[in-house]
């Protein structure tokens, strides 16, 4: 019995990608669910996009947004995780203790959607 050749590689699709829409005010999950973001949540994602390794350093974010404390940032991230979890998926944003956060998923900005 002959083995079948492997299936051709599927083209790049939206599957697996987290996308920022509408100048970063909306996050779209890989399943296509859209989530409106607050100003702090938007700032976090824009910082992640600006960092090639997808790290969100607390000090960098607090420097960009005056009046942002570590507590404010931590509460915003907690609420964001909960908001995303309500859509049935887990946000791949992980805490790096003492440093900040790292986004372990695929993230892109789709500005014209």
Secondary structure, DSSP 4 states (H G I P E B T S, - for coil): -PPPPPPPPPPP-STTEEEEEGGGTEEE-TT--EEE--HHHHHHHHHHHHSTT-EEEHHHHHHHSTT--HHHHHHHHHHHHHHHHTTT----EEEETTTEEEE-SEEEE-TT-
